[in-house]
Amino acid sequence: MGQRSQQRRAEETEEQRNSRLAIMAQRGQERRAEGTDEQRNSRLSAMLQHARERRLNVIEGQNHHQIQTFYAARTVLYPIVEEHNCGEMDNLCLKCGGLYFRDEKNTRGIYTHCCHNGNIIEQASVYPV
């Protein structure tokens, strides 16, 4: 819309505005009355599609907001922790045969947590046949 039209509309009175809108509504009504059923169906279909797109945009905006809020809350409650992998539990205790990770050895290079360096001896279990 041009600057002149904007200026003219800014200066018009409430009565002039109502008159202009009534004339525009009358013209639109006449134009729709002269249209064919095909034009009417096309216009209604376009209006329906536009309404669906508006609703979809609103829903997508709400979903985006909920996702952003969820991630922000999750980051505050649960800070991101880097994964730590000790490798395979494939080392065998020489005293009791228990498995342990490679890096679980003490400063002397010996693993002693499972049987406390042979001080705890597990009795062999006898299972019924």
N, C-alpha and C positions, 0 to 999 in steps of 0.2 A: 504494500500500500504506500502511496506517495506521501511526501511531507505535507502537501496541501490538504489531502484528505484527513491526515492525522490532525492537522491544525484545526480544520473545520469541525471535526468530531469532538475535539477537546473543548471547543468554544460553544457547541450546541447546548441548548437547554434540555431539561428532562423531557419536556413536551415534544420538542423536535426529535429527540432520540427515540421516544416511543413511537412517533409517527413514522420515522424512517424504518424502524424494525417491523412495524405493522405492514408497511408497503412491501418490504423484503419477504415477509412471511406470506403475503397474498400472492406475490409473483411465484414463489416456490410452490405454493399450493396449485396455482394454475398450471405451472410447468409439469408438475406430477400428474395432474388430472388429464393433461393432453398426451401423456406418455402411454406407450403400449404396455400390455401385461409383461412382455419380455423385458422391457426396460425396467419396469417395477421390480420384477424378480431379480434382475441383475443388481439393481440398487440395494435391495434388501439383503441379498447375498453378500455384497461388498460391506454393508454395515455390520452384518453378523460376523464376517471374517475379521473386520477391524476390532470389534468388541472382544472376540476371542484372543486376538493378538495382544490387546491391552491387558486382559486378565492374565495371560501367560507371562507378559513382562512383569506384572506386579508380583506374581508367584515366584518367578525367577529371582527378582530382587529380594523378596523375603527369604528365599532359600539361601541366596548368597550371603545375606546378612546373618542368618542363623549359623551357617558354616563358619563364617569369619569369627563370630562370637564364640562358637565351640572351640575353634583352634586357639583363640586367644586365651580362653579359660583353661584349656588343657595345658598350654605352655606354662601358665602361671602355677597351676596345681601340680603338674608333673613335668619338671624340666627335662629337656632332652638329654638322655644319658647315652654315651657311646657304648657299643657292644664290646664285651670283653670275652675272648675265647681262649680257654686254657689248653685247647687241643684235645687229643684223645686220652681217655683214661686207660692207658695200656701198659703202665709200668707195674711190676709185680714186687711186693714186699718179700724180702728173702726170709723173714722170720715166720710170717703167717700166710703168705700168698695173697694178701689183699691187693686190690688194684688202686693205683693213685695216678695223679697227673704228674708230668715230668717236672714241673716247677714247684711241686709241694715239698721238696727236700729242704732240710735245715742247712745251716751254714757249713756243716761238715759233709754235706752231700748225701745224707742218709734220711730216708723217710721213716718216721717213728710214730705217726699218729694212730695207725690202725691197732697195733698191739702194744704200744708203748715200749718199743724196742725189745719185744719178746717177753715182756713181763706178764702179759695177759695171754693165757693159752685157752683156746676154745676147744671144748670137748667135742669129739666126733659124734655126730648125731646118728642114731640108729633108727632107720625108718622101717616100719613093718612091711613085710613082703606080701 
